[in-house]
Amino acid sequence: MLDGLGHQLGHQPVTVIWDNLGAHHAGDLQAWAAAQSWLVVEYLPSYAPELDPVEGLWANLKGCELANRCCADRRELIATAQIGSIRVRRDPDLLRSFLAGTGLTL
């Protein structure tokens, strides 16, 4: 699934900033990332949700599409979250606000 990603990105340098979720430290993923000359992986401190822009995204989805919603199953939950992510992607200022809320810059 990720094998062609470097090619799709034109092998331009890319920095991925991850939280310290255990899955992000999995051996296979670490080995793959280390083998990508175009990829740099940086980690946020172990528990620092205030530094993670994705927390702003989740808060936004929980306040809009997921607010007071009781999904019948996982499929409905995923579909609802996807609708919200489409809304967010269409609003560049909102996207930038998630990073701005952390106090970090690019």
N, C-alpha and C positions, 0 to 999 in steps of 0.2 A: 504494500500500500504506500509506503513512504519512499520506496526505491527511486522513483522518478522525480521526487520533490526538488532536489537540487537543480535538475535540468529545467523544471517548470519555473523556477525562480531565477534562471539565467546564471546559476552558480555565483550570484552576487553574495557578499557576506551577509549573513542573517544572524541576529542575536535573539535567542528565545529566553525569556525570563519566566522561570517556573517557581511555583511554591514548592515546599519541601514534602509534598505528597510522596509516600513510599513508592508508588508506581513510577514516579519520575526518576527514581534511583535504581530501577530494575536492571539487572545485568545485561539483558539483551538490548534494552533501550540505550543504556550507557555505551555499550560496545558499538552500536549503530551510530550514535551521535559522535563518538570519538573518531569514527572512520570518515566522517563528512568534513572535508577541508573547508567548506563554505559556512559551516554551522558553529556558532559559539553558544554554549548553554551557561546561563547564570541563574543562581538560585536566590530567592528571597530568604530572609531569616526564617528559622523554623516555625515560629508562629507569629506572623505579622500581617493579619488581614487588612490592617490599615494601609499597607504598602501594596496591596494586590488590587489592580484595577478591575479584575474580574469580580471582586466582591461588590463593586459599584453596579456592574451589569446585573448580578443576581438580585441585588436590592431593587433595582429598577424593574426587573421582570416580576419580582414578588409583589411590587407595588402596583403593577398594571395587569398584565395578562394572567398572572397566577394569584392575584389578590382574591381572597374569599372563594377560591375555586376548589372543588373537590373532584378530581379526575377519577374516572371509572377504572382506569388501568394505566400502566406505564406508557403504553402507546399514546394515549390521549395527553398525558403529561408532557411527553417528548414533543408531540405536535404543537401543543400550546407554547412551550418554551421556544420552539423554532419560529413560530409566528412572532413572538416577542423579539427574537434575535434579528429577524428580518426588519422589523420596525426600527430597532436600534441602529442597524447598519445603514439605514437610509437617512440617519440624522448625524452627520459628522461632528456637529457641535456637542451632541450628547455623548458620542464616543470619546471625544477629547476630554469631556468633563470627568469621565471615570479615571483617566490618568491624572488630571489636574487635582482631583480629590485626594490623591495619594501624596501630593507634594513633590512627586518625582517628575523628571523631564526626560525627553528623548535625547 
